[in-house]
Amino acid sequence: MCDYNCTRLTPASFILNGVPGLEGSHIWISLLFCCMYLLTVLGNCGLLCLIYVEESLHRPMYYFLALLSFTDIVQCTSIVPKMLCIFWFDLKEISFNVCLIQMFFLHTFTGMESGVLMLMTLDRYVAIRYPLRYATILTNSIIAKAGFLTFLRGVILITPFTLLTKHLPYCKGNMISHTYCDHMSVAKLSCGNVKVNAIYGLMVALLIGGFDILCITVSYTMILRAVVSLSSAEARQKAFSTCTAHISAIVITYVPAFFTFFTHRFGGHTIPHSVHIFVANLYLLLPPTLNPIVYGIKTKQIQEGMLKLFLRQRPLKKEIKVNPNIMRGKHFHR
């Protein structure tokens, strides 16, 4: 027999419990996540403004970087404000529909971030392999279409499991042991069959993450071959230097993702649930926080653009030299 909770198959709201087991550290965790969020917004908005204002950065590489910055801002904003409300004001309740909307935006833009990193890899390949045709191959129209298709891919793949989750019957309460509405964290509250959700979720992860990683691996294999074939050592070093920031961004994004994926599936009995949740939050917040810093440190053109923008904003003081003899009236004769 079902209990009283079973009579309401679609709950009006869920309760997000934050990080169960680390309640005593919630204030410190919230300060960490708040600082990371502020750095994300300031850093990525700064990059967007710099790329928009500085004409020397109106190139395909930086347009893709702007798209990555926009994606990171939306992804973090979809979860952090509610997360801070949980930690600071104990506002744990989230309505059912808002939970689904958060889930949609979170997974869509997480997949889009992976897709943009893949597009940036293709950009580096074209720049190194076809330097003279770089601007003609990657036109503004091609960049806009590639960005839109990456977003559309996420929407098409994420919408079905959002709808599947919406129509599940929920009989196991409304407590979500997480800081945000993750797909499987919500589905596990259902008393229905969630195998379809689990299989489809894994399939989406492979179609997005697996496909993008494959493209990145193949692209960098071809990049390596192209760089090695260059005759000049200086040219090889310059070609490698253009890829360092992007490689750093890939490592920052995919290492936490792989750690979260494998520990969630194979370390469930050995790693505490609180650690899973904490790492899952870092996986979403760490790349958006570090990407602007990495590109600011590793990319000379961005450093030069920031310096030019800073100097442009400083008021120019013109020094007026006045001859002291004029002030005394010695040059004036009666």
C-alpha positions in Angstrom: 0.0 0.0 0.0 1.2 3.5 -0.7 1.4 6.1 2.0 -0.1 9.5 1.9 2.7 10.9 -0.2 1.7 8.6 -3.0 -1.7 10.3 -3.4 0.1 13.3 -4.9 2.1 11.9 -7.8 3.4 15.4 -8.9 4.7 17.4 -5.9 4.1 21.1 -5.8 7.7 21.6 -4.8 11.0 20.0 -3.8 13.3 20.6 -0.9 17.0 21.1 -1.7 19.0 19.9 1.3 22.3 21.5 0.3 25.3 19.3 1.2 24.0 16.7 3.7 26.6 15.7 6.2 28.4 19.1 6.0 25.7 21.3 7.5 28.2 22.7 10.0 30.4 23.9 7.1 27.6 25.3 5.0 28.6 28.9 5.7 32.2 28.3 4.6 31.1 26.4 1.5 28.8 29.2 0.6 31.5 31.8 0.9 33.7 29.7 -1.4 31.0 29.3 -3.9 30.0 33.0 -3.7 33.6 34.1 -4.3 33.9 31.7 -7.3 30.6 33.0 -8.7 31.7 36.7 -8.3 35.0 35.9 -10.0 33.1 34.1 -12.8 30.7 37.0 -13.5 33.4 39.7 -13.2 36.0 37.8 -15.2 33.7 36.6 -18.0 31.8 39.9 -18.3 35.2 41.6 -18.4 36.3 39.4 -21.3 33.0 40.0 -23.2 33.4 43.8 -22.8 37.1 43.6 -23.8 36.4 41.5 -26.9 33.5 43.8 -27.9 35.5 47.1 -27.5 39.0 46.1 -28.7 39.1 45.8 -32.5 42.3 43.7 -32.5 40.3 40.9 -30.8 37.6 40.8 -33.5 38.9 37.4 -34.7 37.3 33.9 -34.7 39.4 32.7 -31.8 38.1 35.5 -29.5 34.5 35.2 -30.8 34.5 31.6 -29.7 36.0 32.7 -26.3 33.2 35.2 -26.0 30.7 32.4 -26.6 32.4 30.3 -23.9 32.3 33.2 -21.4 28.6 33.8 -22.1 27.9 30.1 -21.7 29.8 30.0 -18.4 27.8 33.0 -17.0 24.5 31.4 -17.8 25.5 28.0 -16.5 26.6 29.4 -13.1 23.7 31.8 -12.8 21.3 28.9 -13.2 22.4 27.3 -10.0 24.4 29.6 -7.7 21.8 32.2 -6.6 19.4 29.5 -5.4 22.4 27.6 -3.8 23.3 30.7 -1.8 19.7 31.2 -0.7 19.8 27.6 0.7 23.0 28.2 2.6 22.4 31.8 3.8 18.6 32.1 4.3 17.6 28.4 4.6 15.3 28.8 1.6 15.4 25.2 0.5 12.0 25.0 -1.3 11.9 25.1 -5.1 8.7 24.7 -7.1 8.4 21.6 -9.4 8.4 23.6 -12.6 11.2 25.9 -11.6 13.2 22.8 -10.7 12.7 21.5 -14.2 13.7 24.8 -15.7 16.9 24.9 -13.7 17.6 21.3 -14.8 17.1 22.2 -18.4 19.3 25.3 -18.4 22.0 23.6 -16.3 22.4 20.5 -18.6 21.9 22.5 -21.8 24.6 25.0 -21.1 26.9 22.4 -19.6 26.7 20.5 -22.9 27.1 23.8 -24.8 30.4 24.5 -22.9 31.7 21.2 -24.0 30.6 22.0 -27.6 32.3 25.4 -27.6 35.6 23.9 -26.4 35.3 21.5 -29.3 34.7 24.4 -31.7 37.7 26.2 -30.3 39.8 23.2 -31.0 38.7 23.2 -34.6 39.5 26.9 -34.7 43.1 26.2 -33.6 43.5 23.5 -36.2 42.4 25.8 -39.0 44.6 28.6 -37.7 47.7 26.4 -37.7 46.9 24.3 -40.8 45.6 27.0 -43.0 46.9 30.3 -41.6 46.5 32.3 -44.9 42.9 31.2 -45.3 42.0 31.4 -41.6 39.8 34.5 -41.9 38.1 33.3 -45.0 37.2 29.9 -43.7 36.0 31.0 -40.3 33.8 33.9 -41.3 31.4 35.6 -38.9 28.5 33.7 -40.5 30.2 30.3 -40.0 31.0 31.2 -36.3 27.4 32.3 -35.7 26.0 29.1 -37.3 28.4 26.9 -35.4 27.4 28.5 -32.1 23.7 28.2 -32.8 24.0 24.6 -33.8 25.9 23.8 -30.6 23.1 25.4 -28.6 20.4 23.7 -30.6 22.1 20.3 -30.1 21.8 20.8 -26.3 18.2 21.9 -26.5 17.2 18.9 -28.7 19.0 16.3 -26.5 18.1 17.8 -23.1 14.4 18.5 -23.7 13.4 14.8 -23.8 14.8 13.8 -20.4 13.3 17.0 -18.9 9.9 15.9 -20.2 10.5 12.4 -19.1 11.3 13.7 -15.6 8.2 15.9 -15.6 5.8 13.0 -16.2 7.3 10.6 -13.6 5.1 9.7 -10.6 6.7 10.9 -7.4 6.0 8.8 -4.3 9.3 8.9 -2.4 8.9 12.3 -0.8 10.3 15.6 -2.1 13.7 15.8 -0.4 16.6 16.2 -2.9 20.0 15.6 -1.4 21.7 18.2 -3.5 22.2 22.0 -4.0 20.5 22.0 -7.4 18.1 20.0 -9.5 20.2 17.4 -11.2 18.5 15.0 -13.6 19.0 11.7 -11.7 18.8 13.3 -8.2 15.2 14.3 -9.1 14.4 11.0 -11.0 15.4 8.9 -8.0 12.5 10.4 -6.0 10.1 8.7 -8.4 8.3 5.5 -7.6 8.0 4.7 -11.4 10.5 3.1 -13.7 13.5 5.4 -14.2 15.6 3.0 -16.3 14.6 5.0 -19.4 15.8 8.2 -17.7 19.1 6.6 -16.7 19.8 5.1 -20.1 18.9 8.2 -22.0 20.9 10.4 -19.6 24.0 8.2 -20.2 23.3 8.3 -24.0 23.2 12.1 -23.9 26.5 12.2 -22.0 28.1 10.0 -24.6 26.6 12.0 -27.5 27.7 15.3 -26.2 30.8 14.7 -24.0 32.0 11.6 -25.8 31.6 13.1 -29.3 33.3 16.4 -28.3 36.2 14.6 -26.6 36.7 12.5 -29.7 36.7 15.6 -32.0 39.1 17.3 -29.6 41.5 14.3 -29.6 41.4 13.9 -33.4 41.9 17.7 -33.9 44.9 17.9 -31.6 46.4 14.9 -33.2 46.2 16.7 -36.6 47.4 19.9 -34.9 50.5 18.1 -33.5 51.3 16.6 -36.9 50.9 20.0 -38.6 53.1 21.7 -36.0 55.8 19.1 -36.2 55.9 19.5 -40.0 56.8 23.2 -39.6 60.4 23.9 -40.7 61.2 26.6 -38.2 61.6 26.0 -34.5 60.3 29.5 -33.8 57.2 28.8 -35.9 56.6 25.5 -34.0 57.0 27.3 -30.6 54.6 30.0 -31.7 52.0 27.5 -32.9 52.2 25.6 -29.6 51.9 28.8 -27.6 48.5 29.6 -29.3 47.1 26.3 -28.0 48.3 26.5 -24.3 45.3 28.5 -23.0 42.8 26.3 -24.8 44.5 23.1 -23.6 44.4 24.5 -20.0 40.7 25.2 -20.4 40.1 21.6 -21.6 42.0 20.1 -18.7 40.1 22.4 -16.2 36.7 21.3 -17.7 37.1 17.6 -18.3 39.3 16.4 -15.4 36.6 17.3 -12.8 33.9 16.0 -15.1 35.6 12.6 -15.4 36.2 12.5 -11.7 32.6 13.2 -11.0 31.4 10.7 -13.6 33.5 7.8 -12.5 33.2 8.3 -8.7 29.5 8.6 -9.0 29.2 5.3 -10.8 32.1 3.2 -9.3 32.9 4.9 -6.0 29.4 5.2 -4.6 30.1 2.9 -1.6 33.5 4.2 -0.7 33.2 7.9 -1.2 30.8 9.8 1.1 27.7 11.3 -0.6 28.7 14.8 0.7 32.0 14.5 -1.2 30.0 13.6 -4.4 27.8 16.7 -4.0 30.7 19.0 -3.2 32.8 17.8 -6.2 29.7 18.1 -8.5 29.4 21.8 -7.5 33.2 22.3 -8.1 32.8 20.6 -11.5 30.3 23.3 -12.5 32.0 26.3 -10.9 35.7 25.7 -11.3 36.0 26.0 -15.2 33.9 29.2 -15.4 36.0 30.7 -12.6 39.4 29.8 -14.0 38.8 30.2 -17.8 39.1 34.1 -17.8 42.2 33.9 -15.6 43.8 31.3 -17.8 43.1 33.2 -21.0 44.2 36.4 -19.4 47.6 34.9 -18.3 48.3 32.7 -21.3 47.1 35.0 -24.2 49.3 37.9 -25.1 46.7 39.6 -27.2 44.2 39.8 -24.3 46.9 41.2 -22.1 47.7 43.9 -24.7 44.0 44.6 -25.2 43.5 45.1 -21.4 46.5 47.4 -21.3 45.3 49.5 -24.2 41.8 49.7 -22.7 43.2 50.8 -19.4 45.5 53.4 -20.9 42.6 54.7 -23.1 40.5 55.3 -20.0 43.2 57.4 -18.2 42.8 61.1 -18.7 45.6 62.7 -20.7 47.3 65.5 -18.8 49.0 68.0 -21.0 51.9 69.8 -19.4 51.9 73.5 -20.2 55.3 75.1 -19.7 55.1 78.8 -18.9 58.1 81.0 -19.2 58.6 82.6 -15.8 59.9 85.8 -17.5 56.5 86.3 -19.2 54.8 86.0 -15.8 57.1 88.8 -14.5 56.3 91.0 -17.5 59.9 91.2 -18.7 58.9 90.6 -22.3 56.6 93.5 -22.4 58.0 97.0 -23.1 56.4 100.2 -22.5 
